[in-house]
Amino acid sequence: MDSEELYLRLPVSFQNLVCSMQGWRIQRRRFGGKFHECLRDAEERLTWTPERFVAFRDARLRAFVGACVRQVAYYRRLFRERGIDPNDIRTLEDLRVLPVLTKALIQERTDEMTSEGVAAEERVPVHTSGTTGGGMQFFTTRGALQEQYSIWWRYFRLHGLRLGTWCGYFGGRSVVPLRQSRPPFWRRNRPGRQILFSAYHLSPETAPHYVAELRRSRPPWLHGYPSILALLAGLLSERGETLGYTPRWITTGAENLMPHQAGVIRETFGRSPIQHYGMAEAVANFFQCPAGALHVDEDFAAVEFLPVTGEKGLRVVGTNLSNPAMPLLRYDVGDRVELAAGACACDLPGRVIACVDGRQEDYVILSNGARLGRMDHIFKDMTAIREAQIIQKAPGRIVVRIVRHPRYSENDATRLLAEFRKRVGDLAEVRLEYLERLPRSGNGKLRFVISETAEGRLVDARLSGARQG
């Protein structure tokens, strides 16, 4: 029995205690050490001119590339074989002499890409799946995590949020046993000031319980996947209800915020959502300013926007200047963006993004009508899967298409089905299907969840009363 199974067998009061203990550990890791110093410095940099902001990034880039060549076997060999002098890489544009990194390459060469300059005991393992479903494990450091969270909190604080604000959190964490059919469908992380709402139990039948808890506890801040927040808002809208109070802040992450999602959230909750773009690999970060535009955090990562021949949008490729444990030079994020034509009226530094095309997923519908949003966390440890895609033709029936890594085995299939079972229980039949290649959309993107049901399609205007915004 693993730790998650043990947790799910505990009484609710003990589950709340475990959530709080885990929350305390996370608080120390993210907000201890140099976090407050990083936050102070990061906020001061927002007062700089755009030219000084970019010069700071390029100075970090030069030092970072030099350290990569000295301390990382993969980059030493790459620079030697290609005859590249690291001293010639001085600006963002100079990075183009290097090849673009893919997740598959990192999966293959994790040991070779791990820095010799960071001791094993100082490395912090991180698991991510991103938008393609293939799991990836890499290393970071506590200092890098604290800098990353300082950049995220710089964005929150621009909108008036402060550390310690109670938050109603709607993400993909499996905090409530799937078999549970009665409230509470939430758990509390008291050190982190979070009410963790289960995405796996939200349905037309259970939504009133979620709303009752929100009205009772009245968290001033709601944060989560836009698909889940929009689903709750849509279920309320169908009943002709509102939340009953107006949160001061609604923030979204992990998925692209669609116009119709923003519309139904605003209409039902009485507050426009604020979006953020970032990822565990820390190779790119965009924040929404008070004027409503998305800005690139140029001082945090070296982000390139590369054209794609014959296609609309620019490919996001980034370099994680903050992580010495496993440096990623020119990592392909897998998303596309369009840049804005001019500067933002807010006068904050950073290139301005007009829109992000990526992280858009349909819902998975269980046999009881519950809708599940973001599902990529199921694949976070599945490093023997190159890519995955979820297809649904009818509620309660799921097909998982998989492109296998050569080391994929029956044990991986068993683990994957067990991870699905933890989330869907007996409310869905899950079948694995193996392909050599997954089909892409017209813009080259891999859609991770595709529903052929009207109630599951994200872009269907009928979905939970959502309207195009």
N, C-alpha and C positions, 0 to 999 in steps of 0.2 A: 504494500500500500504506500503510494507516494504522499508527499506532504499535502498536496491539494485535496486528495481523497480523504485524508484524515481531517483536514479542516472542514470539509463539507459534511462530515458526520457529527461535528460538534453542535451543542445547543447554540441558539442565536446569541445568548449573552457571551459565550466563549468565542464565537466568531467575531463579535464586536471587539473583544479583547485582543484577538489575534490581529485584526485589521489595525488596531491602534498600535500594537507592538511593531508591526511591519511599518506603519506610518512613522513611528518614532525613529526607526532605523533609516528610513528614506530621508526624513528631515535632516538627520545628522550628515548623511552622505551628500545631499544636494546643497544644503544651506549652511554647512559648517565651514571650517577652514578659511579659504580666501574668498568665499562668496560675497560678503558685504564689501570687501575691497574692490572686487571685480565689478560689482554693481555700481559703486560710486564712480569708478573710472569710466565705465561704459556710459553712464548718464552724462558725465562731463564731456565725452567725445561727441555727443549729439549737438553740442554748442559749436563745434568746429565747422569750418567752411568745407564744402564738398571736396575741394582740392586737398586739404589737410587730411580729411577722412580717407581718401584714396591713397595718399602717400603713406599713411599709417599701415594700411593693408599691404601695400607693396613692400614695405620694410619688413613686416612680419613674414611675408612670402619668401623673401630672399633668405632670411635666417632659417626658415622652416625647410626650404629645399636643401640648403647646406647640411642641416642636421639629418635629413633623410638619407642623403648620399653617404654620410659618415656612419650612420647607425643602423641602416636597414639593408639587408642583403639584396633584396629584390631591386631596390633603386640603384645600389652600387653596380650591380650587373647591368641593369638597363642603361644607365648613363655611359658605362664603359663600352658596351656593345654598339651603342648608337653614336659614340664620339661626342657626347654632349658635355660641355663644361657647366657645372652648376652655377658658376659665377655669371654666366650669360643670361640666366633667368632672373630678371630684375623687376618685371611688371607682369600684370595679368596676361597681356598679349604674348609674352615670351613663353608661356606655358605650352603653347601650341606645338612646340617641337616634341612634346611627350605624347605617347598614345593615351587613349581614353581607357580608364579602368572599368571593368564590368563586375557585377556581383559574382558571376561564374568564375572569373579569374581569381578573385579574392577567396572564394570557397576552396579553390584548388591550392592556393599558395599562402594560406594563413600563416604558417610558421615562417616562411621566407619574408613575409611582409610585416612581421612583428619586430619592433625596435629592440635592438640590443642595449640601448641606452636607458631603458626603463626596467628595473628589476621585476622579477616575476611576482613578488609579493605586493608590488605597487600597481599591478595591472588589475583593472576591473572588467570582468567579462560582461558583454552586452549582446543581446539577442534581438534580431529584427527580421522582418519578412518583407517590408516595403509593399509595393503595389503589384508584384508579380507572383507572390506566393512562395517563392523559393527562400528557405531559411538561410540566414547568415549569422555567424558568430564572430565577434571581433573584440578587441580590447580597447579600453580607454583608461583614464586615470581619474582619481577623485578631483584633482585640480581642473581637469578638462570638463568634467561634469558640472562643477561649480561655476566655471565660466559660462558654460552653455545655459545654465539656469539663470545666471545673472543677465544674460542677453534676453531671455524670455521674460524675466521680471522687469527689465527696462521697458519692454513693450507694455506689460500689464500696468506699470506705474504711470506710463504716459496717459492712460485712460482713467487714472485715479485709484486703481486697485492698490491694496497694501498687503504685505505678508500678514498672515493670521486671519484674513477674511474668510468666513465660512462659505463653503462652496458645495452646491449640489452637482455631483460629478456623474456624467452619463457617458461612460466609456465601455471598453470591451472586457473589463475584469470580471472573472467568474467568482463573484463574492457570495452568491446565494445558491444553494443546492437546486439543481434543475427540477428535481421531483417535488419541490415545495410548491404548493398550490394556494397557500394563503399568505397574506402579508405578515411581517414586513418583507418587501422585496428590495431591501436596502440594508446596508451595514454602515457603521460609523468608524471613521479614522479620526479620533479626537486630537492627537498631536498635529495632524495635517489639516485639521478643521474641514473635513470632507464628509459628506453624506454620499456614500457610494451606491448609486442606483443600478440595479441589474438591467442590462439591455436584453437579457434572454427571457424575461418574464413579461415584458411590456406587450400588451394586446388590448383590444377593445374592452375585454372583460376586466382586466387588471388596472387599466389606466386610472380609474377613479381613486384607487388606493395610492398611486403615485402622487396624484394631485392633492389628495388629502394630507399626505405627509409634507409636501411642499408648502401647502397653506398653513400647516401647523408649525413647521420649523422656520419657514420664510428665509431661506438662505439668500443673502443679497447678491450672490454670484452663482450663475449656472455656467457650467463648462462641459464640453463633450464633443462627440462626433456629431456633425450637423445632421446626419441621417437619423440619429436617435432623437435629438432635440426636435427636429422637424416632424418626426413621427408622433411624438407626444403632443406637440402643438396641433397637428392635424387631427388626432383623435379627440382633442378638446374642441376643436373647431366644428367637427361633425356633430357634437352634442350641443353646439350653440353656447359653449362656456368659455370663460377666460381663466387664467391662472388664479385670479383672486387677489393678487398683489403684483407689483411691478418690480422685478429684480433690477438692481442698479447696473449690473453688468451681465452680459451673455457673451461668452467667448467660445470659439470653435477651433478645432485642430484635427490633424490626422487625415482628414478628407477635404476635398475641394468643396467650398460652400457654394451651392447652386442658387441661382436667383430665386427660384420658386421656394426653396427651403428658407432663404432669408426672409421672403415675403410672409410665409405662414408663421414663422417664429415671431416676426415683428408684429403681425396683426393679432396673434393670440396672446403673446407674453407682454406686449406693450413696449418692447425694447429691441432695437436693431442689433443683430449679432455682430461681433468684431472677430475678424479672422486672423489666423497666424499660419505660417508655412514653415515647417522645419522637419528634421528627421534625426533619428538616433546617431546616424553617421556624422552629423554636424558638418556637412559639406556645403550647406546652403541654408539660409534663414531669411524669411521676409516677414515684416510686421506691418499691420495696418495702423496708419497714423490717425490722429483725431479728425483729419479732414476726409478720411475714408479711403486713401490710396495705400497700395502695398509698396513698401520700400525694401530694398535689399540691405541687409546688415553687412555692409562692406567691410567693417572692422573686425568681423567675426570669422568670415570664410571668404576664399577667393572664388567667386562664382562667375562662370562663363555661360553665355547664351549662344549656342552654335546653330547655324542654319541647317536645315534638313532639305536636301535637294528635292525639288518638286513637291514639297509639302508645306503646309501652313504651320506657323509656330516655330519657336526656337527651343532646342534641346537644353535642359538644365544639366550642366557639368560643374562639379564643385571640388574644392580642395579644403580639407579640414585643418585650418591653421592652429587649432587649439589642442589637438590630440597627439602627443608625442609617442604614445604607446603603439599605435598602429596608424601611421600617416597614410592618408588617401590622397594622392595627387591625381586630379582630373577624373573623379568618379562620376559615372553616368547615373543620375538619379532616376531616370525613367519617366520624367514629366516634361511637358512642354509649356511654354509661356508665350505671351505676346507682351512686348514692351510698350509703355505709354509714349506718346509722341513728345510730350514736354515735361517740364518740371512740375512738382506739386506745390500748391499754394501754401502748404504748411512750412516750407523752407527747411525742413529736416533733410539731412544728407541721405544719399543712397539712390541708385537708379530706381525708377518707378515701374512697377509691373501692372499692365492693363488687365490681364487675366491669367489664370493658371488652368491648364487642361490636364487633369490627372486626378487620381484618387477618387474617381466617380464610380460608385458601385451600386448595383441594385440590391434589393432586400432578399433575404432567404425567408420563405414562408414555411412555418411549421404546420403540422396537421391540426393544431388547435387555433390557428390563425395568428399566432405571435409572429412578429416580423423582426428579423435579426439584421443589423446593419453590418458594420465592418467586421470581417471574419479572418483577416490576415494573421491575427495573433495565434491562431491554431497552428500555423506553419513555422512559428519562430525558431523552433529547435530542429526543424526538418531539413538539415543541411544536405541530405541525399536527394532532395527534390530540386531540380533546376528551376522549374516553373510549375505553377498550378493555376487552375481556373475552375470556378464553381458554376455549374449550369443547373437551372431549375426549370422543368417543364410543367410541373404541377405541385401544389402545396404538399409538403411532407415527403417529397422525393427529390434527392440531391445526387447529382453526378459530379464527381471530382475528376477533372482531366489533369493528368500528370505527365510531365516530361522528366524521366528518371535520370539521375546521375549514375555513372557506372557502378558505384558502390551501393546503390539502392538494393534492398533485400526485402524478404517477406516480413522481417521484423519491423522495417519502416512502415510497411502497409498496416501492420497490426497497431503500431503506435499511432499512426494518423487516424485510423478508425476509432481508436480509444479516445483521442483528443476530440473528435467530432461528437462521440457519444457523451462526453462530459458536458458538452454545450447543448446538444439537441435531445439527449435521452432516447426515448422510444417515440418521439414526436416527428421523426423523419427517418426514412430509409436512405442510407448512404452507399453509393456504389462508386468504385474506383475504375477509371478508364485511362489506359496508357496510350500516349501519342508520341510521335517523334518530334512534332512541332505544334505549338498552339497557334491558332489563327489570330491575326492582328486586325485592328480596325483600320479604316482608311488613313488615319494619321500615324500609323505605326505603333499605337498604344495597345497594350494587352489589357483588356477589361477583365478584372479579377472575378466579379460576380455578374452573371448574365441571367436574368429572369425572363421567361417567356410567358409569365402570368401577368395579367393586368394589374393585380394588386401588388406585385413585386417590383415592377419597373420603376426605377427612380424618376425617370422623366415623364411618367404618365401623370397628367394633370389630375386624374381622378384619385391618385394616391392620398388617402386619408384627408381628402378635402383640400389638399395643397393646390395653390394656383400659381401660375407663372408670374414671377415678380418683375 
